[in-house]
Amino acid sequence: MARTSLRSNRGAILLNVATGLMVFIGVTAFVVDYGVMWVGRGQAQNAADAGALAGAVAMAFDTNGWTDRTPTGPARASALRMTQVHSIWGQPPNVNVNTDVFFTGLPAAMCPADANGLTPCIRVDVYRNQARSNPLPAIFGLAVGLVNQGVRATATARVAVANASDCMKPWAIPDKWTDNVDTPQDNTWTLDDTFETGVTQGNTWTPYNPPDVYQAPSATSTGTGFTVAEHYGTEVRLKAGGPQDSISPGVYYPVRLPIYGGVNQGGDDYRYSISHCNGLAIPIGTVLQSENGNMVGPTSQGVADLIALDPTADWNPTNKTIINSCAQAATPCAPKSPRIVAIPLFDVALYESTKRQGLPEFKIVNILGFFLDDIQGGEVRGFLVEAPGLTVGSGPTIDPRSSFLNQIQLIQ
């Protein structure tokens, strides 16, 4: 009887071991394979986020990026390329550029279309699952019947209108106006015009009829000012002016920019503001003070310092793009060329009226993106471009058609 009892105990121990082993394999499968899935889920989300952001950047800053929405266009092609460099457990995700990378207008409150019906949002879906024939591996799950598993992720990025810059240069230039007073009379705004609303004879101010007219851009109107569609890539040559000079598109006025702890003052601060980004967001609506003294020397020195940060960058007039920039190198020096800067546009009508009272005001009504090409004979030469910006306060204050500054936002 004792021997029979011993044999029964041995069988029970073997059964317990087998049961425990199955439980252990099941728990291990849950822990390891479930962990594989969650790590893969995070990697898939990274790929989707990167693709959406790359697509939005191309929409905002590449030539034809906003209008070319075909599968081979800048935005969708950039989004696809970026997803493929973000692996999910050693393999790129499956992304069909025709169906998984698309422009979305929903929800409309987050992605309002422009005047041409083009949405500012791009969505990217990425997959590594059974349906796309690239499932995640199941390591211990095979023992419990789990053959494979999969993940997917989606992300949406938006090109938002920015209303501020933390890389503004201390040059205030006049916004564009409607030119009704001209010699010769051609009623066309050109780079050699001046803003004229009337004439002072003795102590009498006599307005012209009709005068030159300026209207600042608003949230729903471009006003009379610069627009991206009309003026992107325009060459601009700026020469230093002062309060005594007539308002002209070819004249910039040295101004004092806000900096941490106050405003810049003197040649050293002025030069530094040209060669560096001051890091303080200056929004549309800010009133700037005129810089005192002759700033021709500090301007030349600051521009030379700025060009030295990206000495090989050049402008391609055919494609209206920047080429040979250190930002385009295999190891980029920066997200964008350091020579892409922001220049404030001031309210021409306000300046003209306050100038007659002896206290001219430079009120920022828009901010241009500007690729600084060179400086010759004291003239700063560059091209109007789009540039990264910031959003300060409740949101955009100007029509998207007038905005040369964009901010890329990941919204979903």
GIHUFEN-V7505 format. One record per residue. PHI is phi in whole degrees, 0 to 359 (* if undefined). BURIAL is + if it has 16 or more other C-alpha atoms within 10 Angstrom, else -. D_LAST is the distance of its C-alpha to the last C-alpha in Angstrom with 2 decimals. Layout:
BEGIN
<<PHI & BURIAL & D_LAST> <PHI & BURIAL & D_LAST>>
END
This chain:
BEGIN
<<* & - & 72.91> <293 & - & 71.39> <296 & - & 70.46> <299 & - & 68.72> <296 & - & 66.61> <294 & - & 65.59> <299 & - & 64.48> <295 & - & 62.33> <295 & - & 60.57> <299 & - & 59.82> <295 & - & 58.11> <293 & - & 56.05> <295 & - & 54.81> <297 & - & 53.76> <295 & - & 51.87> <296 & - & 50.09> <297 & - & 49.15> <298 & - & 47.77> <296 & - & 45.78> <297 & - & 44.42> <295 & - & 43.52> <295 & - & 41.53> <296 & - & 39.71> <298 & - & 39.06> <296 & + & 37.71> <297 & + & 35.45> <296 & - & 34.07> <297 & - & 33.72> <300 & + & 31.90> <297 & - & 29.49> <292 & - & 28.97> <287 & + & 28.91> <289 & + & 27.22> <293 & - & 24.65> <295 & - & 24.03> <302 & + & 23.79> <297 & + & 21.10> <287 & - & 18.99> <296 & - & 19.59> <298 & + & 18.71> <297 & + & 15.44> <294 & - & 14.59> <293 & + & 15.99> <295 & + & 14.09> <294 & + & 10.70> <299 & + & 12.36> <295 & + & 13.48> <294 & + & 10.29> <300 & + & 8.77> <297 & + & 12.26> <295 & + & 12.61> <296 & + & 9.74> <295 & + & 11.05> <297 & + & 14.54> <296 & + & 14.14> <293 & + & 13.06> <299 & + & 15.96> <295 & + & 18.27> <301 & + & 17.43> <280 & + & 18.31> <237 & + & 21.26> <277 & + & 22.84> <301 & - & 25.79> <63 & - & 24.85> <297 & + & 21.22> <281 & + & 20.24> <267 & - & 22.74> <274 & - & 23.09> <247 & + & 20.43> <284 & - & 22.54> <300 & + & 21.75> <261 & - & 23.96> <290 & + & 22.69> <304 & + & 21.37> <290 & + & 17.63> <290 & + & 17.45> <295 & + & 20.21> <295 & + & 18.66> <299 & + & 15.38> <298 & + & 17.70> <301 & + & 19.95> <291 & + & 17.44> <295 & + & 16.24> <282 & + & 19.96> <265 & - & 20.80> <251 & + & 18.50> <283 & + & 20.64> <244 & + & 20.07> <50 & + & 23.40> <85 & - & 25.24> <232 & - & 24.08> <293 & + & 21.49> <290 & + & 19.00> <274 & + & 19.91> <222 & + & 18.00> <265 & - & 19.69> <298 & + & 19.06> <282 & - & 20.40> <239 & - & 18.14> <257 & + & 15.15> <236 & + & 14.31> <208 & + & 14.13> <263 & + & 13.41> <244 & + & 11.70> <251 & + & 12.93> <243 & - & 11.21> <286 & - & 10.90> <299 & - & 13.70> <294 & - & 13.46> <268 & - & 10.24> <231 & + & 11.51> <291 & + & 15.28> <287 & + & 17.52> <278 & - & 20.31> <297 & - & 23.99> <263 & - & 24.11> <81 & - & 21.31> <268 & + & 18.95> <282 & + & 15.23> <272 & + & 13.58> <246 & + & 10.34> <231 & + & 10.44> <243 & + & 8.83> <229 & + & 10.37> <246 & + & 11.56> <235 & + & 14.00> <223 & + & 16.83> <217 & + & 19.71> <206 & + & 21.53> <295 & - & 24.74> <297 & - & 23.74> <260 & - & 23.10> <63 & - & 26.26> <218 & + & 24.80> <292 & + & 24.47> <289 & + & 24.29> <287 & + & 27.80> <249 & + & 29.41> <272 & - & 31.96> <270 & + & 33.83> <294 & + & 32.35> <302 & - & 34.91> <291 & - & 37.53> <244 & - & 35.95> <91 & - & 34.94> <273 & - & 31.34> <279 & - & 31.56> <204 & + & 28.00> <211 & + & 24.39> <216 & + & 21.03> <221 & + & 17.29> <212 & + & 14.32> <208 & + & 10.67> <221 & + & 7.89> <211 & + & 5.35> <231 & + & 5.03> <240 & + & 7.07> <230 & + & 9.42> <268 & + & 13.12> <256 & + & 14.11> <288 & + & 17.79> <264 & + & 19.19> <231 & + & 22.30> <204 & + & 23.71> <218 & + & 24.79> <255 & + & 26.00> <226 & + & 28.08> <279 & + & 30.28> <262 & + & 33.84> <278 & + & 36.79> <235 & + & 37.78> <269 & + & 37.48> <238 & + & 38.07> <286 & + & 38.66> <286 & + & 36.20> <282 & + & 37.52> <233 & + & 39.86> <272 & + & 41.85> <267 & + & 45.18> <264 & + & 47.99> <249 & + & 50.66> <209 & + & 51.52> <223 & - & 54.52> <291 & - & 55.03> <285 & - & 53.41> <232 & - & 50.57> <54 & - & 47.84> <235 & - & 45.37> <286 & + & 43.29> <228 & - & 44.06> <286 & - & 43.87> <246 & - & 47.48> <277 & + & 47.25> <231 & + & 47.58> <276 & + & 46.24> <227 & + & 49.26> <242 & + & 49.52> <179 & - & 53.18> <222 & - & 56.17> <259 & - & 58.01> <236 & - & 61.79> <67 & - & 63.50> <256 & - & 61.80> <251 & - & 60.59> <258 & - & 57.09> <244 & - & 57.17> <287 & - & 53.87> <285 & - & 53.67> <225 & - & 53.37> <272 & - & 50.75> <274 & + & 49.15> <296 & + & 46.20> <236 & + & 43.05> <235 & + & 39.77> <229 & + & 36.67> <289 & + & 33.63> <294 & + & 30.16> <233 & + & 28.27> <293 & - & 24.89> <237 & - & 26.29> <215 & - & 29.01> <278 & + & 29.76> <62 & + & 33.17> <259 & + & 35.75> <276 & + & 33.76> <294 & + & 32.23> <230 & + & 29.52> <296 & + & 27.48> <299 & - & 28.83> <271 & - & 32.42> <243 & - & 32.66> <301 & + & 30.29> <85 & + & 32.66> <295 & - & 35.54> <283 & + & 38.03> <232 & + & 38.87> <244 & + & 41.94> <246 & + & 42.18> <240 & + & 45.36> <293 & + & 45.86> <227 & + & 47.11> <216 & + & 48.15> <302 & - & 48.63> <281 & - & 51.89> <276 & - & 50.28> <291 & - & 49.29> <288 & + & 45.63> <219 & + & 44.96> <299 & + & 41.93> <268 & + & 43.69> <241 & + & 44.00> <247 & + & 41.65> <245 & + & 42.45> <299 & + & 42.03> <229 & + & 40.12> <264 & + & 39.34> <265 & + & 35.70> <297 & + & 34.42> <226 & + & 34.15> <299 & - & 33.76> <93 & - & 36.84> <153 & - & 37.94> <230 & - & 38.34> <289 & + & 39.73> <217 & - & 43.43> <89 & - & 45.83> <296 & + & 45.77> <294 & - & 44.24> <295 & + & 41.12> <298 & + & 40.89> <297 & + & 41.22> <298 & + & 38.61> <294 & + & 36.10> <280 & + & 36.68> <276 & + & 36.44> <226 & + & 33.53> <272 & + & 30.28> <282 & + & 31.19> <80 & - & 27.77> <253 & - & 27.97> <291 & + & 25.59> <248 & + & 27.90> <267 & + & 26.43> <302 & + & 27.79> <103 & + & 30.57> <292 & + & 32.19> <259 & + & 35.96> <259 & + & 37.41> <265 & + & 40.99> <289 & + & 43.29> <277 & + & 44.28> <277 & - & 48.04> <89 & - & 50.25> <276 & - & 50.21> <251 & + & 46.96> <296 & + & 47.92> <297 & - & 48.64> <300 & + & 45.50> <295 & + & 43.45> <300 & + & 45.05> <293 & + & 44.65> <295 & + & 40.99> <296 & + & 40.18> <299 & + & 42.12> <296 & + & 40.21> <291 & + & 36.86> <298 & + & 38.01> <295 & - & 39.20> <287 & + & 35.66> <210 & + & 34.94> <293 & + & 38.46> <267 & - & 37.93> <297 & + & 35.11> <213 & + & 36.31> <256 & + & 35.37> <262 & - & 35.61> <292 & - & 36.78> <292 & - & 36.61> <262 & - & 32.89> <54 & + & 32.08> <225 & + & 30.38> <267 & + & 31.07> <236 & - & 32.80> <60 & - & 34.26> <277 & + & 32.03> <295 & + & 31.77> <289 & + & 27.98> <259 & + & 28.39> <287 & - & 30.62> <302 & - & 30.05> <248 & - & 29.54> <297 & - & 27.88> <278 & - & 29.38> <191 & - & 26.25> <297 & - & 22.87> <217 & + & 24.89> <299 & + & 28.60> <300 & + & 30.05> <271 & + & 32.01> <271 & + & 29.06> <232 & + & 29.47> <243 & + & 29.00> <233 & + & 31.97> <282 & + & 32.23> <262 & + & 33.69> <252 & + & 35.98> <291 & + & 37.12> <295 & + & 40.30> <294 & + & 41.96> <295 & - & 41.44> <299 & + & 42.78> <296 & + & 45.75> <287 & - & 46.73> <285 & - & 46.39> <296 & - & 48.24> <296 & - & 51.23> <269 & - & 51.28> <88 & - & 51.32> <229 & - & 47.88> <297 & + & 45.36> <245 & + & 41.68> <256 & + & 38.83> <263 & + & 35.84> <289 & + & 32.61> <248 & + & 31.27> <197 & + & 29.06> <226 & + & 28.29> <268 & + & 29.02> <277 & + & 27.79> <217 & + & 31.05> <270 & + & 32.10> <280 & + & 35.33> <271 & + & 37.82> <193 & + & 41.10> <225 & + & 43.68> <223 & - & 47.17> <58 & - & 49.97> <86 & - & 47.77> <269 & + & 45.32> <272 & + & 41.65> <247 & + & 40.40> <196 & + & 36.84> <227 & + & 34.39> <285 & + & 31.64> <221 & + & 28.18> <269 & + & 24.55> <215 & + & 23.39> <294 & + & 20.51> <221 & + & 20.53> <231 & + & 19.28> <247 & + & 18.45> <242 & + & 21.08> <84 & - & 21.63> <283 & - & 20.07> <144 & - & 18.63> <299 & + & 20.11> <241 & + & 23.81> <228 & + & 24.73> <299 & + & 24.22> <305 & + & 21.69> <292 & + & 24.78> <266 & + & 26.48> <273 & + & 23.81> <267 & + & 24.61> <250 & + & 22.03> <231 & + & 18.32> <236 & + & 15.49> <267 & + & 12.56> <233 & + & 9.28> <269 & + & 6.03> <252 & - & 3.82> <214 & - & 0.00>>
END
